[in-house]
Amino acid sequence: MTRLLAFLLSAAPLPALAHPHIFIDTGLEITLDETGALTQVKITWTYDEYYSLLITQDLRVDQDFDGVLTSRDRERLTGFDMNWVEGYNGDLVATLDGVPLELSGPQDPTATLQDGRITTTHVRTVTGTPDLSGRVLSLLAYDETYYSAYEISLPVRILPSSVCALDKIAPDIDNELEQMRQMLLTINADADLEENDIPLIGARFATEIRVSCPGS
């Protein structure tokens, strides 16, 4: 990711290539029922120290800076990132054999503060609880605008333990950077770009979590 950030920063002052402002370590817990059908995905987000500090200050949480949340602090903090606008996908794209899955809004939110970083969790149920037998589930965590950068650095697991294979497929950063370099050559740095002209690059740098389950 360091090469990517260096590249984006070196692209200034082009407004079309904003670099991330929020960095989020991400984990996923994929839950199957007794038949092997997908029921829900639990998502964990751990925010970077700077953004965590901004949030705690804004919500007046941990005002004594001891890193310990009171019950009132926890109440204020829990759900701060769950006020989603209509149509927001929660920065998670789930597909089954390439077909998009419908996920619920966030449920059962939690929030903690440790070592100056906020960690939150939420659950998203899967409409229809699809059977995964002989199929491939794909999960991609990203912000298409790349304002927030999601790194799959926390545990990813399937519950209960199953025979499904779980693969973590990192993006080809070098190839994506070269494609962006070629794109930059076509952009006039002095052009008055509209918001819709800004390329959406988040998906290019997303790590894919792929779950492959044997047929019944």
N, C-alpha and C positions, 0 to 999 in steps of 0.2 A: 504494500500500500504506500510505502514511502516514495517509490518512483512515481506513482500516480499523483500524489500530492505535490511533489516537486514540479511535475509537468504542468499541472493545473495552475500553480502559482506563477510559473514562468510564462504562462499564456496571458497574463495581465498586460494591458488594461482591457482586454476584450471582455465585455460584459456578458458574452454568451457562455463563458466557462467559469461559473462561480465554483469555488472550492467548498468542501463541507464546512459547516459551522458547528455541527453537533456530531459527536462520535459515540456510537452505541455498540457495546459488546452484546452479542445476541446468542440466546440459547433456545432450543426447541424441544418440547416433549410431546411425542405423537402417541395418542392413546387409541388402542384397538379394543373392540369388545370380544366376547368369547368366540364369536364366529370369524374373527379376523377382519371385521368391518371397521372403517375409520370413524371414530366418534368425535374427537376433538384434538385441537392442538393448543398446548400451553406455551406461551411466549415469555421469555425473560429478556428484559432490557436493562443493562447497566450503563448509565450515562457517564461521560467524562467528567473530570473534577471541576472544570470551569463551569460547564452547564449546570452541574449539580449545585454549585455554589450560587449561581444566579437564581435557581429555583428555590433553594432554601431561604435565600434572602427575600425573594418576592413573596413567598408564603409565610414569612416570619417563623420559620421552623429552625429548631436547634439554635436559638438565640444566644445560648451560653457557649456555643462552639465546643461542646464536650463530645460531640458525635453520638450522643445518646438521645433517642427520640422519646418524648413523653407520649402518653396516650393521646393528648390533644395534638401534638406534632404529627403523630402517625395518622390521625383522622384527617388533618389538613393535607397531608402529603399523598395519602392513598387516593388514586384516581385522578391525580392532576393531569396525567397524560391520556386520559380516557374520554375526554370531551371531543369526540370526533364529529366533524361536519358530515352532512349527508353526502353519501357517495365515496367517502374516504375508505380505502381498502386496508387500512392499518399497516401499510407498507409491507404487506405479505401477499404474495401471489401463489396460490395453490392450484395445481392442475393434476388430473388423473388421465394418463395416456394422452396428454396434450389438451384435454378438455377442462376449462376452468371449473373449479369447485366453488360453491357458495358457502361462505363462512359467516357466522353470526357476528354481531358486534361484540365488544369486549365484555367479559363477565368475570366475576370473582377477583377484582383487582387487589393487589397487595403492594406495599411499598416499604423499603427499608433504607437505612443510611449506614454505610460502613466505610471507613477509611476515606471519608470525604466524597464518596460516590453513591448516588441514588440507584437502587435496583428496584424495578417494578416487575410484576408479573400480571398476566391476564390470560383468560381462556377464551378460545373461539370454537364453538361447536360447528360441526360439518353437516350441512343440510343433506338429508337422505342417507346418512351413514353408509357410504358406498363400500362395497366389498373390494378388497385389494388383491384378492387371489388372481395371480397371473397378470397383474397390472403394475404400472409404474406411477408412483406418487412423486410429484416434484414440488418442492417448496423453495421460494426465492424471497429473501427479505431485503428490500431496497426501497429507497425514496427516489422516484424517477427524476426529480430535479437535482438530486445529489446535495441538497442542503444538509441532510442528515446522512451520515455514512454508517452502514451496518456491517459489523464484522462478526462472522460466525465463530466466535472464540470461546463461548461457553458450551457446556455439554449439550449434545444432541442425542436423544435416546427414544426408543420405542417401548411403550408400556402396554401390557406386560411384555416381558422378554419373548421374542417371537423368532421364527425362522426367516423372517424378511431380512434382506440385505440392505444396509444403510451405507450410502456413499456420499462423500463430501467432495464436490467438484468445483475447484477454484477456477475463476476466469483466466483467460489467457491475456494477462496484463500487457505484455509486449505487443501482441497483435492489436489489442484495443487502442493502445497508445499510438501506434502507427496509423491506424484508421483515423484517430482524432487529429493527428498531425496533418494528414492529407486533407481533412475537412477544414482545418484552420487556414490552409493555403487558399481556400476559396472564399474566406470571410474578409471583408474590408473592416479593419479595426476602427475606422472613422465613421462607419455606417451607423445610422440612427436605428438601432434594432428595436423592434417591438417585443413584448413579452413572449408572444407566440413564436418568435423567431429563435428563441433560446433553445438549443438542442437539449433533449432529455436524455441524459447519459447514465443515470443511475443503474439501469438494468445491465449495462455493459460490464459493470464491475461487481455484480452480485455473485456470491457463492451459491451454487445449487445444492440443496439437500435432496437426494434421490433415494426413494424407498422402493425396492423391487421385491415382490412377494411371489412365491411359487404358486402355480395353479393347484386347484383342489383335485 
